[in-house]
């Protein structure tokens, strides 16, 4: 029985040497490294895109909520009392919020809540908390879904809505670093 020729090659000194077919271990290692790095890059990019979609949805939701609260303010010439998904919100406001994602929660978990302006500012006795504006907050108290919003997401949202500073402007962080969006009365 003869051995196939392709497995053997001649050397300059006339000896026959065996040439393995396929890949050598360093080549296999390099190929696996390239595959692993590509997978990490794809997963990182997918996570970034998922977060960006969540941020964009959150921004749209804030616009929808703001319009509902401003509409309530225009109709009643006052802000609604503080509340979230419970019965603290007036029935007409709860119905208007049903057409939004208010009761569904944010793409980042947590629950939305409305915080009415300070009574002192509403009565004209000074700016009060947040300059007399109401606020849409997002928080996560047990048993709410945990809030998975990192600093990068908060800064991206702030740059889209506001001044890029999480300590000032209409979009900022409040208690526990959770986001707060200030709602102003719509101009008539």
N, CA and C atoms as an extended XYZ file, in Angstrom:
564
Properties=species:S:1:pos:R:3:atomname:S:1:resname:S:1:resid:I:1 pbc="F F F"
N         0.848       -1.172        0.000 N   UNK     1
C         0.000        0.000        0.000 CA  UNK     1
C         0.894        1.236        0.000 C   UNK     1
N         0.555        2.180       -0.818 N   UNK     2
C         1.372        3.385       -0.896 CA  UNK     2
C         0.675        4.539       -0.171 C   UNK     2
N         1.466        5.440        0.350 N   UNK     3
C         0.943        6.617        1.051 CA  UNK     3
C         0.747        7.711        0.020 C   UNK     3
N        -0.412        8.445        0.100 N   UNK     4
C        -0.656        9.501       -0.886 CA  UNK     4
C         0.481       10.516       -0.891 C   UNK     4
N         0.856       10.968       -2.098 N   UNK     5
C         1.982       11.882       -2.286 CA  UNK     5
C         1.792       13.245       -1.610 C   UNK     5
N         0.542       13.736       -1.558 N   UNK     6
C         0.364       15.083       -1.041 CA  UNK     6
C         0.740       15.220        0.435 C   UNK     6
N         0.865       14.132        1.129 N   UNK     7
C         1.244       14.223        2.526 CA  UNK     7
C         2.750       14.369        2.714 C   UNK     7
N         3.514       14.062        1.685 N   UNK     8
C         4.963       14.090        1.799 CA  UNK     8
C         5.562       15.072        0.808 C   UNK     8
N         6.595       15.726        1.220 N   UNK     9
C         7.330       16.610        0.308 CA  UNK     9
C         8.812       16.307        0.449 C   UNK     9
N         9.507       16.636       -0.574 N   UNK    10
C        10.958       16.435       -0.522 CA  UNK    10
C        11.620       17.640        0.092 C   UNK    10
N        12.765       17.430        0.704 N   UNK    11
C        13.513       18.543        1.266 CA  UNK    11
C        14.802       18.706        0.463 C   UNK    11
N        15.488       19.826        0.591 N   UNK    12
C        16.708       20.032       -0.180 CA  UNK    12
C        17.768       18.959        0.062 C   UNK    12
N        17.780       18.335        1.206 N   UNK    13
C        18.798       17.311        1.464 CA  UNK    13
C        18.364       15.932        0.972 C   UNK    13
N        17.179       15.875        0.322 N   UNK    14
C        16.729       14.635       -0.291 CA  UNK    14
C        15.880       13.766        0.619 C   UNK    14
N        15.707       14.174        1.856 N   UNK    15
C        14.870       13.363        2.739 CA  UNK    15
C        13.401       13.691        2.516 C   UNK    15
N        12.581       12.746        2.779 N   UNK    16
C        11.134       12.933        2.647 CA  UNK    16
C        10.586       13.345        4.006 C   UNK    16
N         9.795       14.415        3.987 N   UNK    17
C         9.202       14.906        5.228 CA  UNK    17
C         7.688       14.924        5.095 C   UNK    17
N         7.074       14.711        6.221 N   UNK    18
C         5.614       14.715        6.254 CA  UNK    18
C         5.122       16.151        6.367 C   UNK    18
N         4.159       16.589        5.516 N   UNK    19
C         3.548       17.925        5.575 CA  UNK    19
C         2.091       17.753        6.008 C   UNK    19
N         1.730       18.225        7.159 N   UNK    20
C         0.345       18.054        7.601 CA  UNK    20
C        -0.600       18.881        6.731 C   UNK    20
N        -1.773       18.335        6.511 N   UNK    21
C        -2.820       19.068        5.802 CA  UNK    21
C        -3.659       19.818        6.832 C   UNK    21
N        -4.215       20.981        6.493 N   UNK    22
C        -5.070       21.730        7.408 CA  UNK    22
C        -4.339       22.893        8.049 C   UNK    22
N        -4.805       23.254        9.240 N   UNK    23
C        -4.275       24.433        9.920 CA  UNK    23
C        -3.388       24.037       11.082 C   UNK    23
N        -2.399       24.853       11.341 N   UNK    24
C        -1.517       24.655       12.482 CA  UNK    24
C        -2.171       25.292       13.713 C   UNK    24
N        -1.821       24.863       14.913 N   UNK    25
C        -2.426       25.427       16.133 CA  UNK    25
C        -2.373       26.957       16.215 C   UNK    25
N        -1.264       27.627       15.845 N   UNK    26
C        -1.282       29.094       15.905 CA  UNK    26
C        -2.316       29.703       14.952 C   UNK    26
N        -2.515       29.100       13.798 N   UNK    27
C        -3.514       29.618       12.855 CA  UNK    27
C        -4.916       29.446       13.413 C   UNK    27
N        -5.163       28.307       14.047 N   UNK    28
C        -6.476       28.066       14.658 CA  UNK    28
C        -6.708       29.058       15.788 C   UNK    28
N        -5.700       29.293       16.608 N   UNK    29
C        -5.824       30.246       17.717 CA  UNK    29
C        -6.129       31.654       17.202 C   UNK    29
N        -5.444       32.048       16.137 N   UNK    30
C        -5.681       33.371       15.559 CA  UNK    30
C        -7.108       33.476       15.017 C   UNK    30
N        -7.581       32.444       14.351 N   UNK    31
C        -8.945       32.457       13.816 CA  UNK    31
C        -9.962       32.551       14.954 C   UNK    31
N        -9.758       31.802       16.042 N   UNK    32
C       -10.666       31.859       17.193 CA  UNK    32
C       -10.642       33.232       17.851 C   UNK    32
N        -9.465       33.842       17.929 N   UNK    33
C        -9.349       35.182       18.492 CA  UNK    33
C       -10.133       36.192       17.662 C   UNK    33
N       -10.015       36.130       16.352 N   UNK    34
C       -10.747       37.039       15.467 CA  UNK    34
C       -12.253       36.833       15.635 C   UNK    34
N       -12.689       35.587       15.722 N   UNK    35
C       -14.117       35.297       15.906 CA  UNK    35
C       -14.604       35.834       17.251 C   UNK    35
N       -13.823       35.638       18.313 N   UNK    36
C       -14.206       36.115       19.642 CA  UNK    36
C       -14.289       37.642       19.684 C   UNK    36
N       -13.305       38.311       19.108 N   UNK    37
C       -13.327       39.784       19.093 CA  UNK    37
C       -14.500       40.312       18.281 C   UNK    37
N       -14.804       39.661       17.180 N   UNK    38
C       -15.952       40.066       16.366 CA  UNK    38
C       -17.247       39.890       17.155 C   UNK    38
N       -17.378       38.777       17.880 N   UNK    39
C       -18.579       38.532       18.691 CA  UNK    39
C       -18.724       39.587       19.788 C   UNK    39
N       -17.626       39.927       20.449 N   UNK    40
C       -17.670       40.953       21.496 CA  UNK    40
C       -18.092       42.295       20.896 C   UNK    40
N       -17.541       42.644       19.768 N   UNK    41
C       -17.892       43.903       19.105 CA  UNK    41
C       -19.369       43.928       18.728 C   UNK    41
N       -19.867       42.829       18.167 N   UNK    42
C       -21.280       42.768       17.767 CA  UNK    42
C       -22.191       42.867       18.988 C   UNK    42
N       -21.870       42.157       20.073 N   UNK    43
C       -22.696       42.215       21.279 CA  UNK    43
C       -22.665       43.605       21.914 C   UNK    43
N       -21.499       44.239       21.915 N   UNK    44
C       -21.394       45.596       22.454 CA  UNK    44
C       -22.219       46.570       21.620 C   UNK    44
N       -22.109       46.470       20.329 N   UNK    45
C       -22.872       47.334       19.435 CA  UNK    45
C       -24.373       47.091       19.582 C   UNK    45
N       -24.783       45.840       19.712 N   UNK    46
C       -26.204       45.516       19.893 CA  UNK    46
C       -26.721       46.103       21.208 C   UNK    46
N       -25.927       46.003       22.279 N   UNK    47
C       -26.326       46.592       23.562 CA  UNK    47
C       -26.438       48.099       23.476 C   UNK    47
N       -25.502       48.714       22.804 N   UNK    48
C       -25.531       50.178       22.630 CA  UNK    48
C       -26.760       50.593       21.832 C   UNK    48
N       -27.073       49.853       20.767 N   UNK    49
C       -28.237       50.189       19.943 CA  UNK    49
C       -29.535       49.974       20.726 C   UNK    49
N       -29.602       48.923       21.539 N   UNK    50
C       -30.787       48.677       22.363 CA  UNK    50
C       -30.968       49.826       23.362 C   UNK    50
N       -29.869       50.271       23.976 N   UNK    51
C       -29.949       51.380       24.914 CA  UNK    51
C       -30.380       52.667       24.205 C   UNK    51
N       -29.845       52.910       23.014 N   UNK    52
C       -30.201       54.118       22.258 CA  UNK    52
C       -31.690       54.100       21.889 C   UNK    52
N       -32.203       52.935       21.475 N   UNK    53
C       -33.640       52.817       21.169 CA  UNK    53
C       -34.469       53.096       22.416 C   UNK    53
N       -34.014       52.571       23.566 N   UNK    54
C       -34.717       52.830       24.825 CA  UNK    54
C       -34.715       54.311       25.168 C   UNK    54
N       -33.579       54.965       24.975 N   UNK    55
C       -33.481       56.410       25.241 CA  UNK    55
C       -34.424       57.194       24.335 C   UNK    55
N       -34.433       56.847       23.059 N   UNK    56
C       -35.298       57.553       22.112 CA  UNK    56
C       -36.773       57.338       22.449 C   UNK    56
N       -37.140       56.121       22.864 N   UNK    57
C       -38.526       55.856       23.273 CA  UNK    57
C       -38.868       56.657       24.526 C   UNK    57
N       -37.946       56.712       25.475 N   UNK    58
C       -38.153       57.472       26.708 CA  UNK    58
C       -38.368       58.955       26.399 C   UNK    58
N       -37.589       59.490       25.468 N   UNK    59
C       -37.736       60.895       25.076 CA  UNK    59
C       -39.112       61.136       24.452 C   UNK    59
N       -39.543       60.223       23.561 N   UNK    60
C       -40.889       60.351       22.965 CA  UNK    60
C       -41.968       60.283       24.042 C   UNK    60
N       -41.793       59.356       24.990 N   UNK    61
C       -42.765       59.225       26.074 CA  UNK    61
C       -42.849       60.507       26.898 C   UNK    61
N       -41.712       61.101       27.218 N   UNK    62
C       -41.729       62.349       27.989 CA  UNK    62
C       -42.486       63.447       27.234 C   UNK    62
N       -42.317       63.495       25.920 N   UNK    63
C       -43.059       64.474       25.122 CA  UNK    63
C       -44.553       64.218       25.185 C   UNK    63
N       -44.962       62.945       25.074 N   UNK    64
C       -46.379       62.596       25.170 CA  UNK    64
C       -46.946       62.946       26.536 C   UNK    64
N       -46.231       62.568       27.596 N   UNK    65
C       -46.703       62.846       28.952 CA  UNK    65
C       -46.797       64.346       29.201 C   UNK    65
N       -45.789       65.068       28.763 N   UNK    66
C       -45.770       66.513       28.955 CA  UNK    66
C       -46.986       67.159       28.290 C   UNK    66
N       -47.316       66.716       27.077 N   UNK    67
C       -48.474       67.261       26.373 CA  UNK    67
C       -49.762       66.978       27.141 C   UNK    67
N       -49.892       65.786       27.711 N   UNK    68
C       -51.097       65.439       28.478 CA  UNK    68
C       -51.203       66.327       29.715 C   UNK    68
N       -50.111       66.486       30.455 N   UNK    69
C       -50.155       67.315       31.670 CA  UNK    69
C       -50.366       68.791       31.327 C   UNK    69
N       -49.753       69.261       30.247 N   UNK    70
C       -49.981       70.654       29.833 CA  UNK    70
C       -51.434       70.859       29.402 C   UNK    70
N       -52.009       69.865       28.719 N   UNK    71
C       -53.421       69.949       28.342 CA  UNK    71
C       -54.319       70.014       29.567 C   UNK    71
N       -54.003       69.221       30.567 N   UNK    72
C       -54.762       69.264       31.823 CA  UNK    72
C       -54.646       70.654       32.446 C   UNK    72
N       -53.426       71.198       32.445 N   UNK    73
C       -53.206       72.520       33.032 CA  UNK    73
C       -53.999       73.589       32.276 C   UNK    73
N       -54.018       73.497       30.941 N   UNK    74
C       -54.792       74.468       30.146 CA  UNK    74
C       -56.286       74.378       30.469 C   UNK    74
N       -56.800       73.167       30.593 N   UNK    75
C       -58.224       72.971       30.850 CA  UNK    75
C       -58.643       73.415       32.242 C   UNK    75
N       -57.814       73.136       33.229 N   UNK    76
C       -58.204       73.382       34.626 CA  UNK    76
C       -57.502       74.569       35.266 C   UNK    76
N       -56.599       75.187       34.552 N   UNK    77
C       -55.816       76.316       35.059 CA  UNK    77
C       -55.094       75.972       36.367 C   UNK    77
N       -54.753       74.702       36.512 N   UNK    78
C       -53.957       74.249       37.654 CA  UNK    78
C       -53.358       72.896       37.296 C   UNK    78
N       -52.334       72.525       38.048 N   UNK    79
C       -51.717       71.225       37.841 CA  UNK    79
C       -52.484       70.174       38.625 C   UNK    79
N       -52.455       68.927       38.178 N   UNK    80
C       -53.103       67.867       38.960 CA  UNK    80
C       -52.313       67.589       40.227 C   UNK    80
N       -52.952       66.909       41.192 N   UNK    81
C       -52.201       66.537       42.404 CA  UNK    81
C       -51.148       65.487       42.063 C   UNK    81
N       -50.179       65.326       42.938 N   UNK    82
C       -49.117       64.342       42.729 CA  UNK    82
C       -49.689       62.933       42.708 C   UNK    82
N       -49.081       62.058       41.888 N   UNK    83
C       -49.521       60.666       41.840 CA  UNK    83
C       -48.813       59.902       40.742 C   UNK    83
N       -49.135       58.630       40.636 N   UNK    84
C       -48.547       57.794       39.583 CA  UNK    84
C       -49.655       56.962       38.964 C   UNK    84
N       -49.570       55.662       38.999 N   UNK    85
C       -50.568       54.804       38.373 CA  UNK    85
C       -51.779       54.601       39.281 C   UNK    85
N       -51.757       55.175       40.460 N   UNK    86
C       -52.857       54.953       41.393 CA  UNK    86
C       -53.990       55.950       41.177 C   UNK    86
N       -54.926       55.938       42.074 N   UNK    87
C       -56.117       56.782       41.933 CA  UNK    87
C       -55.862       58.239       42.309 C   UNK    87
N       -54.635       58.609       42.625 N   UNK    88
C       -54.344       59.996       42.986 CA  UNK    88
C       -54.530       60.935       41.794 C   UNK    88
N       -54.369       60.426       40.592 N   UNK    89
C       -54.552       61.264       39.406 CA  UNK    89
C       -56.037       61.378       39.091 C   UNK    89
N       -56.477       62.550       38.663 N   UNK    90
C       -57.890       62.717       38.310 CA  UNK    90
C       -58.301       61.770       37.171 C   UNK    90
N       -59.558       61.311       37.163 N   UNK    91
C       -60.010       60.353       36.147 CA  UNK    91
C       -59.765       60.810       34.705 C   UNK    91
N       -60.021       62.076       34.399 N   UNK    92
C       -59.815       62.566       33.029 CA  UNK    92
C       -58.336       62.469       32.644 C   UNK    92
N       -57.468       62.739       33.590 N   UNK    93
C       -56.032       62.649       33.327 CA  UNK    93
C       -55.607       61.191       33.149 C   UNK    93
N       -56.142       60.304       33.983 N   UNK    94
C       -55.832       58.875       33.826 CA  UNK    94
C       -56.274       58.365       32.465 C   UNK    94
N       -57.450       58.793       32.010 N   UNK    95
C       -57.932       58.382       30.681 CA  UNK    95
C       -57.001       58.893       29.591 C   UNK    95
N       -56.562       60.136       29.695 N   UNK    96
C       -55.653       60.702       28.689 CA  UNK    96
C       -54.306       59.970       28.697 C   UNK    96
N       -53.855       59.573       29.866 N   UNK    97
C       -52.575       58.864       29.971 CA  UNK    97
C       -52.669       57.417       29.483 C   UNK    97
N       -53.884       56.868       29.392 N   UNK    98
C       -54.058       55.499       28.881 CA  UNK    98
C       -53.553       55.384       27.444 C   UNK    98
N       -53.614       56.466       26.686 N   UNK    99
C       -53.166       56.449       25.285 CA  UNK    99
C       -51.644       56.549       25.167 C   UNK    99
N       -50.950       56.620       26.283 N   UNK   100
C       -49.488       56.731       26.288 CA  UNK   100
C       -48.889       55.495       26.966 C   UNK   100
N       -47.608       55.516       27.187 N   UNK   101
C       -46.916       54.421       27.891 CA  UNK   101
C       -46.817       54.651       29.398 C   UNK   101
N       -47.564       55.598       29.938 N   UNK   102
C       -47.478       55.959       31.348 CA  UNK   102
C       -47.622       54.749       32.265 C   UNK   102
N       -48.650       53.956       32.039 N   UNK   103
C       -48.931       52.834       32.937 CA  UNK   103
C       -48.092       51.602       32.601 C   UNK   103
N       -47.483       51.595       31.430 N   UNK   104
C       -46.651       50.464       31.013 CA  UNK   104
C       -45.260       50.544       31.644 C   UNK   104
N       -44.808       51.732       31.937 N   UNK   105
C       -43.457       51.905       32.473 CA  UNK   105
C       -42.480       52.271       31.371 C   UNK   105
N       -41.282       52.570       31.781 N   UNK   106
C       -40.269       53.031       30.826 CA  UNK   106
C       -39.521       51.856       30.208 C   UNK   106
N       -38.788       52.102       29.121 N   UNK   107
C       -37.949       51.054       28.543 CA  UNK   107
C       -36.830       50.616       29.490 C   UNK   107
N       -36.600       51.366       30.547 N   UNK   108
C       -35.525       51.083       31.490 CA  UNK   108
C       -36.022       50.497       32.803 C   UNK   108
N       -37.317       50.185       32.875 N   UNK   109
C       -37.898       49.703       34.119 CA  UNK   109
C       -38.400       50.874       34.945 C   UNK   109
N       -38.791       50.598       36.151 N   UNK   110
C       -39.303       51.643       37.027 CA  UNK   110
C       -40.710       52.048       36.660 C   UNK   110
N       -41.216       53.045       37.402 N   UNK   111
C       -42.564       53.561       37.181 CA  UNK   111
C       -42.513       55.080       37.090 C   UNK   111
N       -43.397       55.606       36.246 N   UNK   112
C       -43.526       57.055       36.132 CA  UNK   112
C       -44.396       57.576       37.275 C   UNK   112
N       -44.134       58.793       37.669 N   UNK   113
C       -44.955       59.464       38.674 CA  UNK   113
C       -44.989       60.949       38.351 C   UNK   113
N       -46.059       61.589       38.761 N   UNK   114
C       -46.222       63.028       38.603 CA  UNK   114
C       -46.006       63.670       39.959 C   UNK   114
N       -45.201       64.734       39.998 N   UNK   115
C       -44.980       65.504       41.223 CA  UNK   115
C       -45.440       66.923       40.941 C   UNK   115
N       -46.506       67.318       41.627 N   UNK   116
C       -47.063       68.656       41.437 CA  UNK   116
C       -46.097       69.705       41.985 C   UNK   116
N       -46.194       70.936       41.473 N   UNK   117
C       -45.337       72.005       42.016 CA  UNK   117
C       -45.634       72.245       43.490 C   UNK   117
N       -44.680       72.869       44.166 N   UNK   118
C       -44.885       73.231       45.567 CA  UNK   118
C       -46.105       74.115       45.698 C   UNK   118
N       -46.905       73.914       46.743 N   UNK   119
C       -48.062       74.798       46.944 CA  UNK   119
C       -47.651       76.265       47.082 C   UNK   119
N       -46.485       76.528       47.679 N   UNK   120
C       -46.041       77.918       47.840 CA  UNK   120
C       -45.843       78.572       46.478 C   UNK   120
N       -45.307       77.836       45.520 N   UNK   121
C       -45.095       78.424       44.204 CA  UNK   121
C       -46.425       78.555       43.465 C   UNK   121
N       -47.352       77.612       43.684 N   UNK   122
C       -48.655       77.688       43.028 CA  UNK   122
C       -49.457       78.885       43.543 C   UNK   122
N       -49.255       79.244       44.811 N   UNK   123
C       -49.974       80.370       45.390 CA  UNK   123
C       -49.276       81.689       45.105 C   UNK   123
N       -48.185       81.636       44.390 N   UNK   124
C       -47.476       82.868       44.049 CA  UNK   124
C       -46.533       83.350       45.117 C   UNK   124
N       -46.143       82.485       46.047 N   UNK   125
C       -45.248       82.879       47.135 CA  UNK   125
C       -43.817       82.469       46.864 C   UNK   125
N       -43.344       82.624       45.668 N   UNK   126
C       -41.960       82.291       45.358 CA  UNK   126
C       -41.870       81.122       44.399 C   UNK   126
N       -40.670       80.867       43.946 N   UNK   127
C       -40.503       79.840       42.921 CA  UNK   127
C       -40.713       78.422       43.419 C   UNK   127
N       -40.483       78.149       44.714 N   UNK   128
C       -40.659       76.796       45.218 CA  UNK   128
C       -39.739       75.807       44.522 C   UNK   128
N       -40.026       74.539       44.726 N   UNK   129
C       -39.221       73.480       44.112 CA  UNK   129
C       -39.384       73.524       42.602 C   UNK   129
N       -38.284       73.468       41.883 N   UNK   130
C       -38.234       73.422       40.426 CA  UNK   130
C       -38.878       74.644       39.765 C   UNK   130
N       -38.858       75.770       40.437 N   UNK   131
C       -39.351       77.001       39.829 CA  UNK   131
C       -40.834       76.989       39.538 C   UNK   131
N       -41.620       76.305       40.355 N   UNK   132
C       -43.065       76.300       40.173 CA  UNK   132
C       -43.554       75.376       39.078 C   UNK   132
N       -42.673       74.527       38.564 N   UNK   133
C       -43.074       73.583       37.520 CA  UNK   133
C       -43.346       72.216       38.138 C   UNK   133
N       -44.238       71.471       37.511 N   UNK   134
C       -44.469       70.091       37.905 CA  UNK   134
C       -43.380       69.227       37.302 C   UNK   134
N       -43.327       67.976       37.737 N   UNK   135
C       -42.265       67.095       37.250 CA  UNK   135
C       -42.785       65.695       36.987 C   UNK   135
N       -42.277       65.108       35.913 N   UNK   136
C       -42.493       63.698       35.629 CA  UNK   136
C       -41.234       62.999       36.088 C   UNK   136
N       -41.393       62.089       37.031 N   UNK   137
C       -40.235       61.386       37.566 CA  UNK   137
C       -40.296       59.913       37.173 C   UNK   137
N       -39.169       59.276       37.244 N   UNK   138
C       -39.074       57.850       36.999 CA  UNK   138
C       -38.299       57.263       38.157 C   UNK   138
N       -38.915       56.345       38.867 N   UNK   139
C       -38.260       55.746       40.018 CA  UNK   139
C       -38.566       54.270       40.100 C   UNK   139
N       -37.893       53.594       41.000 N   UNK   140
C       -38.084       52.160       41.170 CA  UNK   140
C       -38.052       51.810       42.648 C   UNK   140
N       -39.226       51.725       43.215 N   UNK   141
C       -39.360       51.252       44.586 CA  UNK   141
C       -39.896       49.833       44.518 C   UNK   141
N       -39.526       49.010       45.452 N   UNK   142
C       -40.014       47.630       45.460 CA  UNK   142
C       -41.539       47.660       45.527 C   UNK   142
N       -42.270       46.924       44.755 N   UNK   143
C       -41.928       45.826       43.857 CA  UNK   143
C       -41.819       46.261       42.396 C   UNK   143
N       -41.583       47.530       42.139 N   UNK   144
C       -41.442       48.000       40.755 CA  UNK   144
C       -40.283       47.281       40.081 C   UNK   144
N       -40.323       47.201       38.745 N   UNK   145
C       -39.145       46.660       38.055 CA  UNK   145
C       -37.944       47.557       38.336 C   UNK   145
N       -36.765       46.990       38.510 N   UNK   146
C       -35.590       47.831       38.789 CA  UNK   146
C       -35.311       48.788       37.639 C   UNK   146
N       -34.732       49.898       37.973 N   UNK   147
C       -34.420       50.928       36.987 CA  UNK   147
C       -33.012       50.678       36.449 C   UNK   147
N       -32.914       50.328       35.169 N   UNK   148
C       -31.627       49.998       34.542 CA  UNK   148
C       -31.226       51.108       33.578 C   UNK   148
N       -30.995       52.282       34.113 N   UNK   149
C       -30.602       53.438       33.304 CA  UNK   149
C       -29.256       53.920       33.826 C   UNK   149
N       -28.235       53.859       32.990 N   UNK   150
C       -26.914       54.254       33.447 CA  UNK   150
C       -26.628       55.722       33.125 C   UNK   150
N       -25.494       56.185       33.574 N   UNK   151
C       -25.099       57.584       33.405 CA  UNK   151
C       -25.020       57.974       31.930 C   UNK   151
N       -24.529       57.068       31.090 N   UNK   152
C       -24.427       57.361       29.654 CA  UNK   152
C       -25.803       57.609       29.056 C   UNK   152
N       -26.788       56.809       29.445 N   UNK   153
C       -28.157       56.994       28.940 CA  UNK   153
C       -28.726       58.322       29.429 C   UNK   153
N       -28.524       58.637       30.707 N   UNK   154
C       -29.022       59.902       31.252 CA  UNK   154
C       -28.411       61.099       30.517 C   UNK   154
N       -27.122       61.042       30.272 N   UNK   155
C       -26.456       62.153       29.574 CA  UNK   155
C       -26.937       62.270       28.131 C   UNK   155
N       -27.123       61.144       27.461 N   UNK   156
C       -27.646       61.179       26.086 CA  UNK   156
C       -29.028       61.839       26.063 C   UNK   156
N       -29.898       61.437       26.976 N   UNK   157
C       -31.248       62.007       27.044 CA  UNK   157
C       -31.173       63.494       27.340 C   UNK   157
N       -30.309       63.873       28.285 N   UNK   158
C       -30.183       65.286       28.638 CA  UNK   158
C       -29.684       66.111       27.454 C   UNK   158
N       -28.759       65.577       26.679 N   UNK   159
C       -28.274       66.324       25.507 CA  UNK   159
C       -29.372       66.473       24.454 C   UNK   159
N       -30.266       65.493       24.358 N   UNK   160
C       -31.339       65.577       23.379 CA  UNK   160
C       -32.436       66.542       23.823 C   UNK   160
N       -32.710       66.595       25.110 N   UNK   161
C       -33.830       67.389       25.628 CA  UNK   161
C       -33.428       68.752       26.168 C   UNK   161
N       -32.178       68.889       26.552 N   UNK   162
C       -31.863       70.012       27.426 CA  UNK   162
C       -30.449       70.529       27.210 C   UNK   162
N       -29.779       70.798       28.322 N   UNK   163
C       -28.497       71.484       28.310 CA  UNK   163
C       -27.281       70.584       28.479 C   UNK   163
N       -27.465       69.283       28.599 N   UNK   164
C       -26.339       68.375       28.765 CA  UNK   164
C       -25.780       68.338       30.174 C   UNK   164
N       -26.443       68.991       31.130 N   UNK   165
C       -26.001       69.023       32.514 CA  UNK   165
C       -27.114       68.419       33.368 C   UNK   165
N       -26.827       67.324       34.052 N   UNK   166
C       -27.853       66.621       34.832 CA  UNK   166
C       -28.203       67.306       36.144 C   UNK   166
N       -27.585       68.446       36.416 N   UNK   167
C       -27.900       69.176       37.650 CA  UNK   167
C       -28.762       70.403       37.382 C   UNK   167
N       -28.920       70.775       36.111 N   UNK   168
C       -29.685       71.975       35.777 CA  UNK   168
C       -30.618       71.687       34.615 C   UNK   168
N       -31.492       72.625       34.333 N   UNK   169
C       -32.364       72.519       33.170 CA  UNK   169
C       -33.627       71.730       33.441 C   UNK   169
N       -34.355       71.431       32.374 N   UNK   170
C       -35.630       70.714       32.490 CA  UNK   170
C       -35.452       69.223       32.752 C   UNK   170
N       -34.362       68.636       32.270 N   UNK   171
C       -34.097       67.222       32.531 CA  UNK   171
C       -32.907       67.146       33.463 C   UNK   171
N       -33.078       66.465       34.573 N   UNK   172
C       -32.021       66.376       35.577 CA  UNK   172
C       -32.197       65.114       36.392 C   UNK   172
N       -31.299       64.884       37.300 N   UNK   173
C       -31.459       63.753       38.198 CA  UNK   173
C       -31.922       64.267       39.552 C   UNK   173
N       -32.697       63.446       40.229 N   UNK   174
C       -33.215       63.801       41.543 CA  UNK   174
C       -32.839       62.739       42.553 C   UNK   174
N       -33.793       62.361       43.373 N   UNK   175
C       -33.610       61.365       44.417 CA  UNK   175
C       -33.022       60.084       43.830 C   UNK   175
N       -32.003       59.552       44.475 N   UNK   176
C       -31.344       58.306       44.052 CA  UNK   176
C       -30.722       58.387       42.665 C   UNK   176
N       -30.572       59.579       42.105 N   UNK   177
C       -30.036       59.714       40.756 CA  UNK   177
C       -31.048       59.378       39.678 C   UNK   177
N       -32.328       59.262       40.073 N   UNK   178
C       -33.385       58.930       39.118 CA  UNK   178
C       -33.759       60.174       38.313 C   UNK   178
N       -34.197       59.994       37.084 N   UNK   179
C       -34.474       61.139       36.212 CA  UNK   179
C       -35.742       61.907       36.587 C   UNK   179
N       -35.655       63.214       36.368 N   UNK   180
C       -36.765       64.137       36.601 CA  UNK   180
C       -36.888       65.022       35.353 C   UNK   180
N       -38.096       65.141       34.833 N   UNK   181
C       -38.349       66.014       33.682 CA  UNK   181
C       -39.355       67.059       34.116 C   UNK   181
N       -38.966       68.319       34.060 N   UNK   182
C       -39.836       69.408       34.507 CA  UNK   182
C       -40.799       69.811       33.395 C   UNK   182
N       -42.058       69.958       33.786 N   UNK   183
C       -43.103       70.311       32.823 CA  UNK   183
C       -43.565       71.728       33.118 C   UNK   183
N       -43.477       72.564       32.100 N   UNK   184
C       -43.911       73.954       32.237 CA  UNK   184
C       -45.299       74.095       31.671 C   UNK   184
N       -46.012       75.099       32.147 N   UNK   185
C       -47.320       75.383       31.591 CA  UNK   185
C       -47.142       75.782       30.121 C   UNK   185
N       -48.000       75.256       29.270 N   UNK   186
C       -47.932       75.594       27.834 CA  UNK   186
C       -48.281       77.060       27.653 C   UNK   186
N       -47.592       77.695       26.766 N   UNK   187
C       -47.861       79.112       26.488 CA  UNK   187
C       -49.169       79.217       25.705 C   UNK   187
N       -49.964       80.165       26.103 N   UNK   188
C       -51.290       80.324       25.471 CA  UNK   188
C       -51.228       81.254       24.303 C   UNK   188
